[in-house]
Amino acid sequence: MMNPKMYDLYYRFSKPRWDDGSIPQQVMDLASRVRKGRVLDLGCGSGTHAIYLAGQGFSVVGIDGSSTAIRQAQRKAAQAGVNPAFLIQDVTRLEFLQDPFDAGLDVGCFHGLSKTGKKAYCHGLARYTHPGSLVLIWGFDRRYSNFGLTPEQVEHTFAPMFTLTRVEPSHLHQRPSHWYWLMRL
């Protein structure tokens, strides 16, 4: 897991550039494709996407290692009149979860994990989703940053539990990146 204290500082003393309050079209597409059920938001930050999905009628659990981000998420959810569950947890250790999720969402968390962390994250996600569950991951491109993803890396890391069904180029946050659509097998 990345250092939660570093993220606490980001959320405490600034508005992180990745947490701009917008809902990407791909997140809206995920909501329309899944339509109902439970969604797990991994690395939820201040809860923008979890709050949106809860407003669309989903039961949402948002996980982040930053206690400051989680407190902000809880305040924002109360103001929006929705009630997603927000938990201060490590996204590479999901044993505390119960019941499977119909979808998973990760906007900028997975790409920053170590190789070992990525494997643990993937196995945990497979354990708490069911066949047919959709997972949407956004991440920086590896070739443009010190950390990041390639389509081959995503496909390899998630196989054989998930299949990569679609890769969409993106410039979210003004950096070359991709959206990765996966389906639990």
N, C-alpha and C positions, 0 to 999 in steps of 0.2 A: 504494500500500500504506500502511496506517496505520503509525505509528511503532513499529517493533519494540522500541526501547529503552523506550518507555512500558510496553509489555506485559511486558518483562523485569522491570521494577520491580514491576508488579502481582504477577507470579508469584514473584518473589524475596522480597517483604516482606509478602505477604498471601495469603489464599485468595480469588481473584476470585469475586464473587457469581455470575457466570455459570458457574463451574466447580464445581458443587456435588456432582458424582459420581453424579448420577441419570441414568437412561436413560429419556428420554421415550417414551411409547407409540408415537409416530410413527416413531422410530428402530427400534423392535421391528417395527413394520409394514413398514418398508422391508426389513428382513432377511427377513421372511416372504414378501414379494412378489418379491424378487430370488432368494432361495434359495441361490445359489452364485455364485462368480466373484470378480471384483476390484472393490473399493470404494475410491474416493478421498475422503478426509476433509479438506476444505479449511478451514483455520483450526482445526486439531484441538486446540489448547491442550494441556492435560496428558494428552490421549489417551483420555479416558473412553469416548467413543463408538467410537473405533477399536479399543480393547481389547475392548469388548463384541462388536463385529462379528467380530474375529479369533477370539474364543471361540465364535462361531456357525459357524466354518469358512470365513470369507471371507479372501481375500488382501487386506490393507488397506495403503494408503499414506496416512499422515497428514502434512499439510504445515502448518507454522506459521512465522511470521517471528520468533517469540521463541525464542531458544536456551534460555532457562531453562525455558520450557514444554516444549520438546522433550526436554530432559534429564529432567524430571519424568515425561513420557510413557514414556520408555525404562525408567526405574526401575519405574514401575507395571506396564508390560507384562511385565518380567522377573519381578516378584512374582506376576503372574497366570498366568505360564507360557505366554504367547502371544508371537508374534513379528511384529507389524505393523512395517512400515518407517516410521520417523519422520524427516522431512527438514526442515531449516531452509531455507525457500524463500519466495519471494514468490508469493502465490496469483494474481497478475495476470501472471505470467511462468512458464508451465508447460512451456516448451520442453525442459526436462530430462527430462520423462517419456517413457516408452516404452509401447507396446501400449495398446490401449483398455481402458477401465473399463466394467464392467456397471452401476455405480451411482456417484453422487456424493452427498456429504452435506456440509452446511454449517449448523452451528448457531451463528449469530451473527457471521459474518465478512462476508458479502456486503453486508449492510445498512450497514456502516460505510465502504465504499469510495467514492471519488469517482466521478463519472459516467464519466470516462475509465477508471478502474480497473474499474468494473463491466463496461464493454464489453470490455476486455482479458480479464477473468476469464471472461466468457461465451464469447468466441472460443476461449480456451484449453480450456475445458471441452468445447466442441463438438469440438475437434480430438482430444481424448483420451477421447471416449466414442463409442459406435457407435449406429446407429439402434435404437431400442427401449430404450436405457439410461435408467434412472430417476434423477432428481436430486431430492433433498429439501433444501429451504432453509428455515431459520427466521430471522425477522427482526422487529425492532420495527416498529410502525406509524409511518409518517411523521408523522401528525398529532399524535403524542404525544411526539416527541423531535426533537432537532436533526438527527438522521440517522434513516434508517429507510426503509421500503418501502411501496408501495401495490401492490395487485394489478395495476393498470394499468401501473405502472412495471416490474414483473417481467415481465409479458407482453410489453411493448414491447422491453425490453432483450434478452430471450432469443429473440425472433422474428427470423428465420424458422427458426432452427436447432433450437429446442425449442418444444413446445407446453405451455402451462399447463393441466394436467388437473384440478387440484383445489386449492382454497384453504380452509384450516381455521383458524378463529379460535383464538387461544391466549392464555393469561395466564402463560406460562412466565416465571419470574423476576419475577412480580407486575407485569408491564407488558403493556399491550395489544400484541399481536403476531399473526403468522400463520405457519402452515406452508404452504409452496408446493411442490406436487408438479409436476414437469416431466418430459416425455418427449422424448428426442432423436429428431428426425425423420430 
